């Protein structure tokens, strides 16, 4: 069904439209691109709209107003009743009206593992990346801890002349906290405070009662650590002795250590709200950032593109040449990928070849290992029991087996090691389980978690995570030696090269794209498991910490985007994405196909996109799939946006009448997905030469065909003679044998040692759907 204002009102239809709703909540009113209007005129227009739904009262209109978006796009955020929101949604020029939804954070040896060695320069043979001092990365996150050595400006030149941002003062933060590294910092809390006013009041009471309970600064200062971690991963300076409580010690730095950082704090203790995210995008476009990084996103399934703050903000940023990098999400299941817009670079998480493990020595002298960041160790063996027999009071053995809060009997637990379970994909804290065991007198814990067994946790007692098979083995030992079973858990150690890597992390969200299946998501994979980076001492009094999540994978790609921008400053966001995707690898460091945790199955494009990022080849991809902002407008036409709806989004003369393609597969994307092949189907692509040539260069097509699909490429050879030259080709898919579900292959354009690789993903439609696409 074609998108329309009706689509954006769907959230209201569960309630009677005849009812007058007096309860006000925050809504975002999105009105598309800006035209030639003065920003002050946009604010006046917003107030006029608000006055019209407040019976003409200017005072009430101003009181309800939170933000006006007036630099990168038009719109506002305001407190409205549901009835008022409905009225505004029907007005001319309004694209969408949606609730102020909360987004969640998708919570360094990793750069050595990727292939970028060295300390500060991060030079890649054959290319100079010294110009990264002129690249500005904007981080929409939880803020920054500016005193961290990762954000030192020693030896950095003056701030780039085109920078228009500010260093916003606030609680424990003023203009002097910015420097030549962190060149701008803003914070946004109106959308958050409007939704969680009672939580804020409670926080203030807690802070007054106990200063140690401070959970958030009303300023760009980071009180959670997440924002400092992501910023330093992408662009942190070289730090000689970075470690986590002595673990993984050594030098560490970000991908583009001389790039500039601009901070847009929109995320607070409970999440990040749409109204604040859009305000950050709006300012970042005006400030002059070149790249934006967002390690956050919506819950799956994601809603329509233009009722999603990240999709809206990034659309307008990309239209102005700003590359936007985002994380795919941490739900780890098929079809759970988020940040699905084709103009975004969406990143999956993988492992590196470093793991953090604790040795487990059982009483029968069997030596095992489990994942852990615990620096605590047992000095002697202790009896080990299943937590299911340590149940307390009204808790059942089943409940206590998960070591839930208050579920353990102190008498039964004291002095023992407990074998606990963790529910698959549960959001409950594994760290908290170690605290529960400790509070009940336990001296150690072994936690069975098959799903995320490779995520290291900083337990408060000697503890480690094992998979289901090893957990059952330990349980069998306990049952066969009821009163004599013992275990000793040692402190964690960092170890390199013990497992094949990279592997796709079990928590990393998977495709296919639930909104537009013709667009591959995720796009690329990067390290996101057990990543060491800067931290906020406001949490745990630590300067560095190890975290896992697609939140950690996203800034790895952001750092590489900064290096590409350094070497190729005129490249479009789509050219940068293409270079990243077409040079990726689908093999681990042993030359074998990448695997997926926790079960070790062979991965595919829905797990890792085009593959694992390779910064050593990304600066010279040879050919790219480029796209202009108008191509994304054609894409919107192809998924049903009408010209009436499209015009306010673009504010130009775009029409769907003369669009370059009529189906989403027609977008010049660095992957080809055919989700409903009925007989034969052809799709065209355009490659642009981005290599300076001395002579005619010919590429030939090599195809690895998806199972049961015949693939032909025309022409089979393409030739280039000049920089910027474009060549079209067509790929035709034909069913040759029965197949079920999605099947995977690739198209590779080869010239000597150059490889331009494009994933091919096809699903054959059920036979009763007809004979043609």
KOLNUDO-262199 format. One record per residue (C-alpha): residue in one letter; x, y, z. Coordinates in pm, whole numbers, padded with zeros to 5 digits, always signed. Each point is the difference from the previous one (the first is absolute). Layout:
aXYZ
...
***
This chain:
x+00000+00000+00000
x+00138+00341-00091
x+00120+00209+00294
x-00223+00295+00079
x-00097+00212+00295
x-00236-00285+00081
x+00300-00228+00045
x+00154+00231+00253
x-00326+00015+00195
x-00022-00374+00031
x+00121+00011+00356
x-00317+00186+00095
x-00251-00240-00154
x-00016-00236+00295
x-00195+00266+00185
x-00319+00173-00104
x+00062+00317-00197
x-00317+00148+00144
x+00146+00010+00347
x+00165+00322+00113
x+00332-00079+00164
x+00115+00257+00253
x+00316-00173+00116
x+00301+00167-00165
x+00315-00180-00103
x+00291+00094-00227
x-00046-00039-00375
x+00241+00070-00284
x-00148+00187-00296
x+00216-00057-00308
x-00045+00240-00292
x+00275-00105-00241
x+00286+00199-00146
x+00057+00369+00059
x-00042+00235-00292
x+00122+00359-00010
x-00175+00094+00323
x+00183+00187+00272
x+00038-00219+00315
x-00193+00260+00201
x-00285-00023-00249
x-00010-00377+00050
x-00028+00048+00377
x-00282+00254-00053
x-00180-00244-00230
x+00033-00278+00260
x-00148+00223+00270
x-00284+00092-00233
x-00082-00369-00057
x+00010-00063+00374
x-00220+00302+00069
x-00260-00132-00241
x-00044-00319+00206
x+00006+00194+00329
x-00309+00209-00084
x+00221+00287-00117
x+00190+00031+00328
x+00358+00111-00068
x+00094-00060+00364
x-00120-00361-00005
x+00173-00056-00335
x+00332+00124+00134
x-00037-00200+00320
x-00056-00321-00196
x+00296+00058-00237
x+00324-00194+00062
x+00211+00030-00317
x-00015+00156-00344
x+00196-00181-00270
x+00115+00268-00242
x+00349-00071-00139
x+00013-00347-00156
x-00376-00049-00035
x-00331+00149+00115
x-00220-00097+00289
x-00040+00025+00375
x-00057-00196+00318
x-00278+00097+00239
x-00224-00128+00275
x-00333-00081-00161
x-00314-00194+00073
x-00078-00282-00238
x-00281+00209-00149
x+00235+00293-00064
x+00255-00232-00160
x-00273-00131-00233
x-00096+00354-00099
x+00361+00093-00085
x+00054-00325-00195
x-00278+00106-00241
x+00154+00342-00073
x+00165+00083-00331
x+00376-00035+00002
x+00008-00252+00285
x+00170-00327-00098
x-00043-00191+00323
x-00092+00033+00366
x+00133-00262+00238
x+00051-00056+00370
x+00328+00089+00168
x+00121-00360+00007
x+00297-00114+00206
x+00296-00152-00186
x+00254-00226+00167
x+00378-00002+00005
x+00130-00305-00183
x+00213-00076+00283
x+01692-00037-00258
x+00134-00260-00149
x-00297+00000-00234
x+00177+00242-00237
x+00308-00225-00018
x-00229-00292-00079
x-00177+00193-00277
x+00333+00088-00159
x+00084+00355+00108
x+00330-00009+00187
x+00206+00290+00136
x-00051+00248+00278
x-00129+00345-00090
x+00035+00035-00376
x-00208-00302-00103
x+00161+00030-00343
x-00097-00257-00262
x+00270-00090-00254
x-00045+00202-00318
x-00230+00261+00157
x+00042+00302+00221
x-00263+00038+00272
x+00152+00313+00155
x-00297+00208-00118
x-00220-00169+00261
x+00054+00314+00213
x-00255+00163-00231
x-00262-00274+00043
x-00267+00062+00265
x-00199-00290+00147
x-00325+00068+00184
x-00101-00253+00267
x-00364-00021+00109
x+00040-00186+00327
x+00031+00047+00378
x+00258+00280-00012
x+00372-00005+00072
x+00253+00001+00284
x+00231+00268-00143
x+00285-00056+00248
x+00063-00353-00132
x+00345-00031-00161
x-00181-00137-00306
x-00124+00355-00064
x+00325+00190+00051
x+00072+00272-00258
x+00378-00005+00038
x+00162+00075-00333
x-00326+00063-00182
x-00034+00305-00228
x-00270+00269+00042
x-00367-00087-00045
x-00103-00014-00370
x-00115+00340-00126
x-00339-00124-00120
x-00112-00122+00342
x-00314+00180+00126
x-00073-00204+00313
x+00008+00102+00365
x+00120-00132+00334
x-00314+00016+00212
x+00045+00057+00371
x-00191-00200+00259
x+00042-00199+00315
x+00374-00076+00059
x+00074+00111-00356
x+00097+00333-00157
x+00163+00137-00314
x+00349-00077+00129
x-00082-00374-00012
x+00010+00013-00378
x+00336+00010-00174
x+00153-00061-00341
x-00107-00364+00017
x-00350+00031+00147
x-00097+00310-00195
x-00371+00014+00080
x-00244-00130+00258
x-00376+00042+00041
x-00265-00173+00206
x-00374-00056-00048
x-00240-00098+00274
x-00339+00160-00071
x-00145-00312-00160
x+00140-00219+00275
x-00115+00224+00286
x-00349+00036-00145
x-00040-00379+00002
x+00183-00084+00322
x-00052+00300+00227
x-00077-00222+00301
x+00320-00197-00055
x+00200+00322-00005
x-00153+00115+00327
x+00089-00333+00160
x+00355+00028-00131
x+00034+00346+00151
x-00122-00134+00336
x+00246-00289-00018
x+00284+00237-00089
x-00085+00228+00293
x-00015-00296+00237
x+00315-00167-00130
x+00235+00182-00245
x+00143-00337-00104
x-00334-00082-00167
x+00041+00270-00263
x-00128-00152-00324
x-00001+00284-00250
x+00153+00340-00060
x-00220+00261-00164
x+00282+00081-00238
x+00203-00171-00272
x+00197-00183+00271
x-00034-00378-00024
x-00126-00172+00314
x-00062-00345-00152
x+00326-00062-00193
x-00165-00113-00324
x+00062+00324-00191
x+00365+00024+00106
x+00050-00364-00099
x-00144+00040-00350
x+00176+00333-00068
x+00340-00136+00104
x-00051-00318-00204
x-00054+00205-00314
x+00236+00291+00058
x+00184-00031+00332
x+00362+00113+00032
x+00276-00255+00065
x+00016-00100+00368
x+00312-00191+00106
x-00126-00200+00295
x-00368-00069-00049
x-00145-00300+00183
x-00303-00122+00188
x+00114-00057+00360
x+00331-00128-00137
x-00160-00219-00268
x+00085+00046-00369
x+00267+00257+00083
x+00187+00187-00272
x-00029+00286-00243
x-00340+00076-00150
x-00153+00261-00229
x-00296+00070-00224
x-00026-00054-00374
x+00054+00368-00086
x+00192+00134+00302
x+00059+00346-00147
x-00361+00059-00113
x-00211+00253+00193
x-00286-00094+00230
x-00332+00183+00040
x-00229-00123+00276
x-00382+00001-00010
x-00126-00144+00327
x-00355-00125-00048
x+00014-00323+00199
x-00068-00010+00372
x-00021-00274+00260
x-00314-00158-00149
x+00053+00058-00372
x-00009+00254-00282
x-00321+00173-00111
x-00098+00088-00357
x-00057+00370+00069
x+00354+00038+00136
x+00159-00213-00274
x-00157+00216-00272
x+00115+00319+00174
x+00355-00141+00000
x-00017-00087-00371
x-00133+00348-00075
x+00289+00170+00181
x+00265-00235-00136
x-00096+00082-00360
x+00044+00370+00074
x+00317-00047+00206
x+00190-00155-00288
x+00067-00364+00092
x+00114-00234-00279
x-00099-00330+00162
x-00262-00094+00259
x+00018-00309+00219
x-00299-00145+00188
x+00044-00311+00211
x-00371-00015+00075
x-00327-00084-00167
x-00365-00103+00027
x-00134-00329+00122
x-00087-00249-00270
x-00216+00003-00200
x+00087+00348-00120
x-00278+00231-00116
x-00030+00197-00323
x+00304+00204-00103
x-00166+00337+00056
x-00137-00083+00340
x+00348-00086+00125
x+00230+00275+00126
x+00324-00166-00112
x-00131-00067-00352
x-00128+00358-00031
x+00310+00170+00140
x+00238-00214-00202
x-00198+00053-00323
x+00057+00373+00022
x+00360-00038+00117
x+00086-00231-00290
x-00175+00239-00241
x+00264+00254+00109
x+00291-00236-00048
x+00033-00114+00363
x+00066-00374+00040
x-00206-00157+00279
x+00111-00323+00170
x-00230-00197+00230
x-00018-00331+00188
x-00233-00282-00108
x-00124-00091+00350
x+00061-00268+00262
x-00306-00224-00026
x+00190-00278-00176
x-00295-00159-00177
x-00102-00037-00365
x-00164+00314-00136
x+00083+00209+00310
x+00230+00244-00182
x-00077+00370+00055
x+00126+00326-00153
x-00125-00132-00333
x+00008+00310-00221
x+00214-00042-00314
x+00175+00334+00060
x+00144-00129+00330
x+00309-00217+00045
x-00124-00269+00241
x+00256-00203+00193
x-00009-00353+00144
x+00232-00119+00278
x+00273-00262-00020
x+00274-00137+00221
x+00373+00061-00012
x+00264-00263+00072
x+00032+00114+00362
x-00209-00164+00269
x-00024+00050+00375
x-00022-00331+00184
x+00025-00139+00351
x+00134-00347+00073
x-00239-00235+00177
x+00158-00297+00180
x-00248-00263+00115
x+00056-00239+00287
x+00055-00291-00237
x+00295+00198-00144
x-00189+00085-00321
x+00112+00342-00122
x-00253+00218-00181
x-00024+00365-00095
x-00278+00258-00009
x-00038+00358-00118
x+00053+00263+00269
x+00139+00341+00085
x+00014-00075+00371
x+00332+00093+00158
x-00090-00201+00311
x+00116-00355+00058
x-00050-00276+00253
x+00306-00087+00205
x-00123-00357+00054
x-00267-00235-00134
x-00351+00017+00147
x-00303-00223-00024
x-00211+00062-00314
x-00377-00048-00004
x-00282+00067-00242
x-00184+00320+00094
x-00325-00196-00037
x+00059-00168+00340
x+00073+00332+00174
x-00352+00138-00034
x-00131+00226+00269
x-00351+00041+00146
x-00271+00015-00263
x+00244-00022-00291
x-00013-00325-00196
x+00314-00195-00092
x-00059+00107-00360
x+00001+00368+00098
x+00307-00029+00219
x+00185-00181-00280
x+00008+00338-00177
x+00146+00168+00313
x-00276+00259+00010
x+00010+00276+00259
x-00084-00130+00352
x-00048-00354-00134
x+00302-00157+00174
x+00013-00141+00351
x+00300+00136+00193
x+00056-00319+00200
x+00003-00215-00313
x+00213+00244-00204
x+00263+00118+00251
x+00354-00092-00097
x-00100-00178-00319
x+00033+00043-00375
x-00341+00015-00170
x-00088-00129-00345
x-00262+00246-00128
x-00196+00027-00323
x-00076+00299-00223
x-00315+00019-00212
x+00073+00023-00372
x-00021+00359-00132
x-00100+00116+00348
x+00058+00365+00087
x+00068-00078+00364
x+00348+00085+00111
x+00263-00274+00019
x+00207+00230+00219
x-00295+00022+00241
x-00004-00380+00032
x+00354+00008+00136
x-00113+00266+00247
x-00292-00222+00107
x+00234-00295+00055
x+00244+00218+00194
x-00280+00143+00219
x-00111-00355+00082
x+00350-00093+00113
x+00120-00171-00318
x+00372+00010-00083
x-00028-00065-00373
x-00239-00051-00290
x-00006-00187-00329
x-00273+00136-00226
x-00149-00206-00283
x-00092+00222-00295
x-00001-00156-00344
x-00108+00309-00191
x+00258+00259+00107
x+00265-00225+00150
x+00283+00202-00159
x-00093+00335+00159
x+00238+00059+00290
x-00158+00143+00318
x+00182+00175+00290
x-00147-00218+00274
x+00037+00113+00363
x+00118-00347+00112
x+00205-00272-00172
x-00235-00100-00279
x-00016-00103-00366
x-00248-00071-00279
x-00018-00337-00174
x-00218-00135-00278
x-00279-00254+00040
x+00213-00304-00089
x+00271+00085+00251
x-00265+00097+00255
x-00166-00342-00031
x+00339-00162+00041
x+00057+00191+00326
x-00353-00083+00120
x+00061-00369-00070
x+00320+00018+00208
x-00195+00163+00285
x-00279-00261-00011
x+00248-00289-00001
x+00195+00145+00293
x-00278+00156+00205
x+00199+00084+00313
x+00353-00006-00135
x-00024+00211-00317
x+00236+00299+00016
x+00117+00276-00228
x+00258+00274-00001
x-00040+00308-00219
x+00304+00206-00097
x+00021+00368-00102
x-00054+00093-00364
x+00282+00011-00254
x+00013+00149-00349
x+00104-00248-00267
x+00064+00051-00371
x-00066-00236-00288
x-00171-00279+00191
x-00312-00006-00220
x-00072+00058-00370
x-00084+00365-00055
x-00185+00205-00095
x-00328-00170+00091
x-00338+00176-00005
x-00101+00072+00360
x-00308-00187+00122
x-00174+00321+00111
x+00040+00180-00334
x-00340+00055-00165
x-00060-00176-00330
x-00171+00066-00330
x-00203-00017-00210
x-00115+00360-00007
x-00353-00012+00147
x-00100+00335-00152
x+00140-00017-00355
x+00134-00351-00066
x+00167+00114-00325
x+00256+00196+00207
x+00266-00209+00174
x+00043+00060+00374
x+00241-00011+00172
x+00245+00147-00251
x+00330-00097+00160
x+00150-00166+00310
x+00271+00134+00232
x+00141-00088+00344
x-00259+00037+00276
x+00087-00272+00251
x+00202+00087+00312
x+00133+00336-00122
x+00234+00205+00222
x-00038+00379-00019
x-00038+00320+00205
x-00257+00020+00279
x-00159+00245+00241
x+00147-00014+00352
x-00348+00098+00122
x-00079-00371-00041
x+00218-00234+00203
x+00286+00251+00029
x+00162-00147-00311
x+00167+00183-00289
x-00035-00292-00244
x-00246-00283-00040
x-00077-00306-00212
x-00345-00009-00163
x-00181-00214-00255
x-00279+00088-00243
x-00069+00128-00347
x+00052+00337+00174
x+00370-00089+00002
x+00002-00121-00362
x-00153+00322-00134
x+00292+00232+00097
x+00252-00238-00157
x-00168+00070-00333
x-00030+00370+00088
x+00376+00018+00043
x+00057-00162-00338
x-00251+00236-00162
x+00213+00286+00139
x+00310-00147-00167
x-00187-00037-00331
x-00121+00360+00030
x+00359+00106+00068
x+00137-00158-00316
x-00309+00059-00219
x-00166+00316+00136
x-00236+00042-00298
x-00154-00346+00016
x-00372-00021+00070
x-00140-00197+00296
x-00115-00273-00240
x+00345-00025-00161
x+00154-00037+00346
x-00252-00271+00090
x+00069-00178-00328
x+00377+00002+00060
x-00055-00153+00345
x-00238-00269-00124
x+00167-00105-00326
x+00343-00048+00162
x-00125-00199+00302
x+00095-00361+00061
x-00223-00295+00091
x+00294-00207+00125
x+00163-00018+00341
x+00372+00050+00063
x+00059-00370-00073
x-00152+00038-00346
x-00316-00193+00087
x-00361+00125-00033
x-00111+00218+00291
x-00206-00176+00264
x-00283+00124+00220
x-00022-00033+00378
x-00130-00172+00201
x-00049-00313-00214
x+00292+00046-00239
x-00208-00026-00317
x+00135+00145-00323
x-00094+00367-00031
x-00180+00178-00282
x-00081+00354-00108
x-00284+00034+00251
x+00256-00054+00278
x+00287+00220-00119
x-00126+00198-00301
x+00271+00014-00264
x+00249-00147+00248
x+00266+00106+00250
x+00148+00344-00060
x+00350+00022-00151
x+00161+00345+00039
x+00310-00101-00195
x-00195-00015-00328
x-00286+00239+00067
x+00191+00314-00106
x+00047-00134-00354
x-00311-00199-00097
x+00048+00067-00373
x-00373+00023-00073
x-00293+00121+00209
x-00377-00014-00012
x-00082+00370+00035
x-00340+00156+00068
x-00121+00358+00015
x-00264+00142+00236
x-00247-00015-00290
x+00048-00378-00011
x-00132-00026+00355
x-00303+00203-00108
x-00057-00252-00281
x+00036-00274+00259
x-00279+00159+00205
x-00216+00013-00313
x+00071-00369-00061
x-00133-00099+00344
x-00322+00196-00049
x+00061+00361+00105
x-00221+00231-00200
x+00117+00327-00149
x-00222+00183+00248
x+00180-00163+00289
x+00342+00016-00166
x-00005+00376-00068
x+00017+00121+00361
x+00274-00255+00072
x+00220+00129-00282
x-00130+00358-00057
x+00106-00019-00363
x-00157-00086-00334
x+00046-00374+00043
x-00273-00209-00155
x-00059-00371-00030
x-00098+00034-00366
x+00352-00018-00143
x+00168-00206+00270
x+00310-00194-00100
x-00136-00325+00146
x-00341-00120+00115
x+00084-00278+00249
x+00220+00014+00311
x+00249-00248-00151
x+00077+00268-00257
x+00186+00218+00252
x+00372-00004-00086
x+00085-00189+00319
x+00321-00205+00056
x-00210-00315+00048
x-00281-00157-00202
x-00292-00157+00187
x-00287-00165-00188
x-00250-00100+00270
x-00276-00137-00224
x+00136-00163-00316
x-00281-00161-00199
x+00169-00087-00329
x+00257+00242-00133
x+00101+00343+00122
x+00252+00256-00121
x+00155+00285+00194
x+00240+00269-00118
x+00295+00156+00180
x+00249+00277-00079
x+00367-00012+00094
x+00216+00313+00019
x+00376-00014-00041
x+00179+00172+00291
x+00353-00096-00095
x+00231+00226-00203
x+00081-00200-00312
x+00297+00009-00232
x-00154-00243-00242
x-00325-00175-00082
x-00100-00231+00285
x-00232-00295-00052
x-00189-00187+00271
x-00161-00340-00055
x-00299-00139+00188
x+00039-00307+00218
x-00316-00139+00158
x-00051-00237+00290
x-00360-00098-00064
x-00257-00037+00279
x-00124-00359+00024
x-00271-00077-00255
x+00040+00334-00180
x+00149+00068-00342
x+00176+00338-00013
x+00112+00179-00315
x+00183+00334-00021
x-00010+00225-00305
x+00244+00123-00111
x+00236-00258+00142
x+00294+00238-00031
x+00005+00373+00072
x+00278+00244-00085
x+00102+00339+00140
x+00234+00263-00141
x-00044+00300+00231
x-00067+00101+00361
x-00371+00042+00074
x-00110-00200-00305
x-00325-00192+00053
x-00094-00334-00155
x-00335-00179+00027
x-00058-00374+00019
x-00297-00230+00051
x-00032-00310+00215
x-00272-00252-00088
x-00121-00265+00241
x-00185-00313-00114
x-00129-00295+00203
x+00191-00314-00098
x-00088-00235+00286
x-00231-00003+00302
x+00127+00183+00309
x-00148+00106+00331
x+00062+00323+00184
x+00276+00242-00087
x+00306-00123-00190
x+00327+00188-00025
x+00273+00065-00253
x+00207+00288-00133
x+00101+00189-00310
x+00363+00101-00019
x+00154+00239-00252
x+00368-00095-00035
x+00300+00185-00143
x+00338-00147+00088
x+00010+00019+00381
x-00306+00226+00027
x-00330-00149+00117
x-00332+00188+00010
x-00237-00240+00174
x-00380+00028+00013
x-00215-00236+00211
x-00284-00172-00185
x-00297-00109+00215
x-00305-00169-00152
x-00320-00160+00126
x-00222-00195-00237
x-00368+00087+00037
x-00254-00277+00065
x-00102-00160-00331
x-00361+00110+00030
x+00091+00370-00027
x+00033+00002-00376
x+00267-00022-00263
x+00159+00343-00010
x+00128+00259+00239
***
